[in-house]
Amino acid sequence: MGKKEEKVSFLIRWVTCSIGLWIAVRLFGGEYSMSWWQEVLTFLLAGLIFSIVNSVIRPLVVILSLPFVLVTMGLFMLLINGFMVWLAILLAPNIKMDFGWAIISSLVISLINYIVSGFSDFNKEEKIS
């Protein structure tokens, strides 16, 4: 994958995470009050924070909690993913959500990312003719 494809892929994931966070906060009662343009900027920032948290902090947390993940047969990953959503929302300005709802929100965001990546051509390998 070239530099241009990587940039486009990052932008698609960033916007997807932002939309996923917006949907999750709207569905599960997160608190915020702002105008529509402040809302757009806030959730774009929250999506960027979530992307950075997922790429920097999540691998470390997964490695450190690997014994728990193995003992619970992967169910501990729900808590890890929820923690990443909660941390991103905690760091984003003007958005609040409880940890329990963040766990459920992580499922929604994962589903949205899965659907978008299914339509994206960047994740597919090139076919050899």
Phi and psi in degrees as GROMACS dihedral restraints (atoms count N, CA, C in turn):
[ dihedral_restraints ]
;  ai    aj    ak    al  type     phi  dphi    fc
    3     4     5     6     1   -81.8    20    10
    4     5     6     7     1   175.7    20    10
    6     7     8     9     1   -61.9    20    10
    7     8     9    10     1   -40.1    20    10
    9    10    11    12     1   -65.2    20    10
   10    11    12    13     1   -42.9    20    10
   12    13    14    15     1   -65.5    20    10
   13    14    15    16     1   -36.8    20    10
   15    16    17    18     1   -64.5    20    10
   16    17    18    19     1   -41.9    20    10
   18    19    20    21     1   -64.9    20    10
   19    20    21    22     1   -44.7    20    10
   21    22    23    24     1   -64.7    20    10
   22    23    24    25     1   -41.1    20    10
   24    25    26    27     1   -61.9    20    10
   25    26    27    28     1   -42.7    20    10
   27    28    29    30     1   -63.0    20    10
   28    29    30    31     1   -43.6    20    10
   30    31    32    33     1   -63.0    20    10
   31    32    33    34     1   -40.5    20    10
   33    34    35    36     1   -63.9    20    10
   34    35    36    37     1   -44.0    20    10
   36    37    38    39     1   -66.0    20    10
   37    38    39    40     1   -38.5    20    10
   39    40    41    42     1   -62.6    20    10
   40    41    42    43     1   -50.0    20    10
   42    43    44    45     1   -65.0    20    10
   43    44    45    46     1   -39.3    20    10
   45    46    47    48     1   -62.2    20    10
   46    47    48    49     1   -44.3    20    10
   48    49    50    51     1   -63.8    20    10
   49    50    51    52     1   -38.9    20    10
   51    52    53    54     1   -63.8    20    10
   52    53    54    55     1   -44.7    20    10
   54    55    56    57     1   -66.5    20    10
   55    56    57    58     1   -40.8    20    10
   57    58    59    60     1   -61.4    20    10
   58    59    60    61     1   -42.7    20    10
   60    61    62    63     1   -64.4    20    10
   61    62    63    64     1   -41.4    20    10
   63    64    65    66     1   -61.7    20    10
   64    65    66    67     1   -46.4    20    10
   66    67    68    69     1   -62.1    20    10
   67    68    69    70     1   -45.0    20    10
   69    70    71    72     1   -62.8    20    10
   70    71    72    73     1   -43.0    20    10
   72    73    74    75     1   -67.2    20    10
   73    74    75    76     1   -38.9    20    10
   75    76    77    78     1   -66.8    20    10
   76    77    78    79     1   -39.6    20    10
   78    79    80    81     1   -73.2    20    10
   79    80    81    82     1   -41.1    20    10
   81    82    83    84     1  -108.6    20    10
   82    83    84    85     1    25.2    20    10
   84    85    86    87     1    72.4    20    10
   85    86    87    88     1    31.7    20    10
   87    88    89    90     1   -67.4    20    10
   88    89    90    91     1   155.2    20    10
   90    91    92    93     1  -102.4    20    10
   91    92    93    94     1   131.2    20    10
   93    94    95    96     1  -166.6    20    10
   94    95    96    97     1   150.7    20    10
   96    97    98    99     1  -146.7    20    10
   97    98    99   100     1   115.2    20    10
   99   100   101   102     1  -164.0    20    10
  100   101   102   103     1   169.6    20    10
  102   103   104   105     1   -73.5    20    10
  103   104   105   106     1   168.9    20    10
  105   106   107   108     1   -63.9    20    10
  106   107   108   109     1   -37.5    20    10
  108   109   110   111     1   -73.3    20    10
  109   110   111   112     1   -34.2    20    10
  111   112   113   114     1   -66.7    20    10
  112   113   114   115     1   -35.7    20    10
  114   115   116   117     1   -63.2    20    10
  115   116   117   118     1   -44.7    20    10
  117   118   119   120     1   -62.1    20    10
  118   119   120   121     1   -48.4    20    10
  120   121   122   123     1   -64.5    20    10
  121   122   123   124     1   -39.6    20    10
  123   124   125   126     1   -63.9    20    10
  124   125   126   127     1   -44.0    20    10
  126   127   128   129     1   -76.1    20    10
  127   128   129   130     1   -26.6    20    10
  129   130   131   132     1   -66.6    20    10
  130   131   132   133     1   -41.1    20    10
  132   133   134   135     1   -65.1    20    10
  133   134   135   136     1   -42.0    20    10
  135   136   137   138     1   -63.4    20    10
  136   137   138   139     1   -38.7    20    10
  138   139   140   141     1   -64.6    20    10
  139   140   141   142     1   -39.1    20    10
  141   142   143   144     1   -66.1    20    10
  142   143   144   145     1   -44.2    20    10
  144   145   146   147     1   -60.8    20    10
  145   146   147   148     1   -43.8    20    10
  147   148   149   150     1   -62.3    20    10
  148   149   150   151     1   -40.5    20    10
  150   151   152   153     1   -63.8    20    10
  151   152   153   154     1   -41.9    20    10
  153   154   155   156     1   -68.3    20    10
  154   155   156   157     1   -43.5    20    10
  156   157   158   159     1   -60.2    20    10
  157   158   159   160     1   -42.9    20    10
  159   160   161   162     1   -66.7    20    10
  160   161   162   163     1   -33.2    20    10
  162   163   164   165     1   -87.8    20    10
  163   164   165   166     1   -22.3    20    10
  165   166   167   168     1  -105.9    20    10
  166   167   168   169     1   -53.9    20    10
  168   169   170   171     1   -83.9    20    10
  169   170   171   172     1   -39.3    20    10
  171   172   173   174     1   -57.8    20    10
  172   173   174   175     1   -45.1    20    10
  174   175   176   177     1   -59.8    20    10
  175   176   177   178     1   -38.0    20    10
  177   178   179   180     1   -65.6    20    10
  178   179   180   181     1   -43.8    20    10
  180   181   182   183     1   -64.9    20    10
  181   182   183   184     1   -40.6    20    10
  183   184   185   186     1   -63.3    20    10
  184   185   186   187     1   -44.1    20    10
  186   187   188   189     1   -64.6    20    10
  187   188   189   190     1   -43.8    20    10
  189   190   191   192     1   -67.8    20    10
  190   191   192   193     1   -28.5    20    10
  192   193   194   195     1  -102.4    20    10
  193   194   195   196     1    14.2    20    10
  195   196   197   198     1   -53.7    20    10
  196   197   198   199     1   -40.3    20    10
  198   199   200   201     1   -59.9    20    10
  199   200   201   202     1   -40.3    20    10
  201   202   203   204     1   -66.9    20    10
  202   203   204   205     1   -38.3    20    10
  204   205   206   207     1   -63.0    20    10
  205   206   207   208     1   -42.8    20    10
  207   208   209   210     1   -67.7    20    10
  208   209   210   211     1   -43.5    20    10
  210   211   212   213     1   -65.4    20    10
  211   212   213   214     1   -38.2    20    10
  213   214   215   216     1   -89.8    20    10
  214   215   216   217     1     8.9    20    10
  216   217   218   219     1    54.0    20    10
  217   218   219   220     1    41.2    20    10
  219   220   221   222     1    92.9    20    10
  220   221   222   223     1   -11.1    20    10
  222   223   224   225     1   -66.7    20    10
  223   224   225   226     1   -25.6    20    10
  225   226   227   228     1   -63.9    20    10
  226   227   228   229     1   -21.9    20    10
  228   229   230   231     1   -62.5    20    10
  229   230   231   232     1   -28.6    20    10
  231   232   233   234     1   -60.6    20    10
  232   233   234   235     1   -42.5    20    10
  234   235   236   237     1   -67.4    20    10
  235   236   237   238     1   -39.1    20    10
  237   238   239   240     1   -64.3    20    10
  238   239   240   241     1   -47.1    20    10
  240   241   242   243     1   -63.3    20    10
  241   242   243   244     1   -41.2    20    10
  243   244   245   246     1   -63.0    20    10
  244   245   246   247     1   -38.5    20    10
  246   247   248   249     1   -63.4    20    10
  247   248   249   250     1   -38.8    20    10
  249   250   251   252     1   -65.2    20    10
  250   251   252   253     1   -41.4    20    10
  252   253   254   255     1   -64.8    20    10
  253   254   255   256     1   -46.3    20    10
  255   256   257   258     1   -61.2    20    10
  256   257   258   259     1   -42.4    20    10
  258   259   260   261     1   -64.0    20    10
  259   260   261   262     1   -42.6    20    10
  261   262   263   264     1   -64.3    20    10
  262   263   264   265     1   -41.5    20    10
  264   265   266   267     1   -69.5    20    10
  265   266   267   268     1   -35.1    20    10
  267   268   269   270     1   -63.9    20    10
  268   269   270   271     1   -38.5    20    10
  270   271   272   273     1   -79.8    20    10
  271   272   273   274     1   -23.9    20    10
  273   274   275   276     1   -77.5    20    10
  274   275   276   277     1   141.4    20    10
  276   277   278   279     1   -76.0    20    10
  277   278   279   280     1   147.2    20    10
  279   280   281   282     1    68.6    20    10
  280   281   282   283     1    13.8    20    10
  282   283   284   285     1  -126.4    20    10
  283   284   285   286     1   137.1    20    10
  285   286   287   288     1  -134.7    20    10
  286   287   288   289     1   143.7    20    10
  288   289   290   291     1  -157.3    20    10
  289   290   291   292     1   142.5    20    10
  291   292   293   294     1   -72.1    20    10
  292   293   294   295     1   157.9    20    10
  294   295   296   297     1   -63.7    20    10
  295   296   297   298     1   -38.7    20    10
  297   298   299   300     1   -61.3    20    10
  298   299   300   301     1   -42.8    20    10
  300   301   302   303     1   -70.6    20    10
  301   302   303   304     1   -28.2    20    10
  303   304   305   306     1   -65.7    20    10
  304   305   306   307     1   -34.9    20    10
  306   307   308   309     1   -63.5    20    10
  307   308   309   310     1   -45.8    20    10
  309   310   311   312     1   -67.4    20    10
  310   311   312   313     1   -38.2    20    10
  312   313   314   315     1   -62.4    20    10
  313   314   315   316     1   -33.9    20    10
  315   316   317   318     1   -63.3    20    10
  316   317   318   319     1   -33.1    20    10
  318   319   320   321     1   -66.3    20    10
  319   320   321   322     1   -41.6    20    10
  321   322   323   324     1   -64.2    20    10
  322   323   324   325     1   -45.4    20    10
  324   325   326   327     1   -64.2    20    10
  325   326   327   328     1   -40.4    20    10
  327   328   329   330     1   -62.4    20    10
  328   329   330   331     1   -41.6    20    10
  330   331   332   333     1   -63.9    20    10
  331   332   333   334     1   -43.4    20    10
  333   334   335   336     1   -64.7    20    10
  334   335   336   337     1   -43.6    20    10
  336   337   338   339     1   -62.9    20    10
  337   338   339   340     1   -38.7    20    10
  339   340   341   342     1   -63.5    20    10
  340   341   342   343     1   -43.9    20    10
  342   343   344   345     1   -64.8    20    10
  343   344   345   346     1   -45.9    20    10
  345   346   347   348     1   -66.3    20    10
  346   347   348   349     1   -41.1    20    10
  348   349   350   351     1   -69.0    20    10
  349   350   351   352     1   -24.2    20    10
  351   352   353   354     1   -68.4    20    10
  352   353   354   355     1   -31.7    20    10
  354   355   356   357     1   -87.1    20    10
  355   356   357   358     1   -15.1    20    10
  357   358   359   360     1   -80.7    20    10
  358   359   360   361     1   139.6    20    10
  360   361   362   363     1   -85.4    20    10
  361   362   363   364     1    -8.4    20    10
  363   364   365   366     1   -73.3    20    10
  364   365   366   367     1   -23.8    20    10
  366   367   368   369     1   -90.0    20    10
  367   368   369   370     1    -7.9    20    10
  369   370   371   372     1   -91.1    20    10
  370   371   372   373     1   139.9    20    10
  372   373   374   375     1   -76.5    20    10
  373   374   375   376     1   149.8    20    10
  375   376   377   378     1   -70.4    20    10
  376   377   378   379     1   138.8    20    10
  378   379   380   381     1   -85.0    20    10
  379   380   381   382     1   139.2    20    10
  381   382   383   384     1   -93.8    20    10
  382   383   384   385     1   121.3    20    10
